[in-house]
């Protein structure tokens, strides 16, 4: 059986940031690695998480975080690629961008379109795409992120409906992370180790239906 290659394209929650501020979670903990363990032989899962990565926005403070500019080169570098998992949108809610939940969902659609259009020799095939809508933030008031994400907490609770609406209109696969995990109360944004495990296992079940 041909090995299936899956690219996990995301931000710090794909990279494995510890909400308690410790070192990056190890390979036994991060959700893409859990996904690899659950899928087992016949699958190759590629981690591509970048802290601060946005969907389509140029970051005037951190720079080099625009996911739209990264996506096609990464998809093509891992050809032949069977499935692309996109989990972005959290960083779009930073106050500096001033965008709505609907803007975030439509920006995710721009990534889907880019992936679908980047068929690359020798296969000539674009990957299947699964968009993962990030879960809402936990309360940010007691965390260091409260000033960076002014207004973002409320918008994060609007993401699910926005992603659902755009997915229905545009016709792309959508998985709601909030169905299985919650953001950490420690910093309001990142996932604790237990949640990485839940997400990796849930996505494995979803992926078996696709590839």
N, C-alpha and C positions, 0 to 999 in steps of 0.2 A: 504494500500500500504506500502510495506517495505521502511523504511527510507534509503535513499542513503547517504553514508558517503564519503566525499571528503577531501583529505589531500593536503594542499597547502605547498609545500616544496621549500623553497627559501632562499634568503639572506636578507639584510637590506631593500630591496624594498618590500619584503613580510612582514617583521617585522614591517615596517611602519616608517622608518627614515625620519625625516623632513630635506629637503635640506638646509633650513635656519639655521639648527643647534639647533632647539628648541627641546622640549620633543617629545617622540614618539607620532605619530598621534594616536588619540583615536579610539575606536571601531566604531564610526560613520563614520570614514574617511578611514581606511585601506581597501585595495582592497579585501582581503578575507572576511571581514565583509560586504562589499557592495555586494559581491557575495552571501553571505548567505541571505541578505535582498532581493535580486533579485530572488533567487531561491525559497525562502519561505518554507512553510511547506513541509515535505517529504524529506528534505535535511539537512544534518549536515555537516558544513564546519569546518575543523580543521586547525588552523593556525600553521605553523611550519617554521617560519622565524628566521634566525640567522645572525646577522651582521658579514660580512667577510667570510661567507660560500663559499667554492669553489665546483667545481664538484667532482674532484678526488685528488686534490693536498693537501699535507701536508704543512701547512704554517709555515715556520721557524721563523717567527716573532711573529705572533699572536697565533699559536697553536690551536689544537682542532677544526679546521674549515673544515676538509675534509668531504664533503657531502656523498661520497661513504661509509664511515665508519658509518655514521649516518642512512643511508636510510633504510636498511632492518629491524633493530630493531624498527624504527618508524612505518614502514608499518605494521609490525606484531603486534605492541602494539595497533594499531587502527583497527585490524580485527574485523568484516568483513569490508573491505575497497573496495568501488566500483570504485573510480577514484583517481589517483595520478596526481597532477599537479606539474611539475618540472619547476621552473624558476630560473636557475643558469647560470653562465658564466661571469658575470660582474667582479667578484673578480679574476677570472682566468687571466684577462688581466693586473693585476698588474705586474710591471716590474720585480719583484723578481722571477716570475715563468717562464718568457721568452718563452711563448707558443704562437702558431699561432691561428687564428680564426678556422682553420680546426681542430686543436688539441682540442679546446673547444667543437666544435660540436661532435667530436668523443668521448669526455669525457662524454657529455650528453647521448650519446648512451650507454655508460657503465652503467649509472644509470638506463636507461630504461631496459637493460638486467637484471640487478640485481632485479628490481621490478618485472619483468615478471617471474623470477625464484623463488620467495619467497612465493609461495603458502603455507599456514599455516593452520593446523587444528584449529577448526573443519570444516571450510568451504572448505579447499583444493583448494581455488581459488586465483589467483593473481589478482590485480586490473587492470583495464584499465589505460592507461597512456597518458597524454597530456603534451607535452613539449612546453614551451613558450620561444621563442627566445627573449632575452632582446633587448630593443631599442638601437640605437647608442648613444654614449655619446654626450652631448652638448660640445662646446669648453671648454677645461680644462685649458687653459693658465691662465685665471684670477682666478682660483680656488685653494684651498689648496691641491687638489688631483693631480696637474700637475706633481709633482715629483714622486709620488707613482705609477702613471700610464704612465710613459714615453713610448711612442709608442702605448699605449692602445687606444687612441682616433681613430687612423687610423684603428686599428684592429676591433674596435667595429662596424665600418661601413662595415666590411667584414663578420660579424656574420650571417647576414640574408642569404647570398648566401651559406655560409658553412653549416648552419643548414639545408637549403633546400636540398642541395646535399646529405648530410648524411641521412636525413629523407627519401629521395627518394630511396637511396640504401638499407637502413635497414628496412624501412617500419614501421615508427612510426608516430603518429599524431603530427602535428606541428601547432602552432599558433604564428604569428609574432606580438609581442606587438607594434612594430612600425607602424602597420596599424591603431592603435587607439590612441597611446600616444607618448609623447616626454619626454626625460630626461630634468631636470630642468637646466636653464641657471645659476642658483644660484651656484650650486656646480658641475654641469656637469654630474652627475651620478644618483642622486635619483629622485624620482617622487614627484611632488607637489600634493596637496590634490585633485585638480580637475582631475588629471591624474589617481589617484587611483580610483575615481568614474567611469571614462570612462572604465578603464580596468576591473573592477568588473562587470560592465554591459555587456561588450562585451563577457567576458568569460562565463557569465550566458547563453547567447544565444548559445555559442559553446557547452557548457556542456549539454544542453537539447538535443542536437543531439546525444550525446554519451551515456548518462545514463538517 
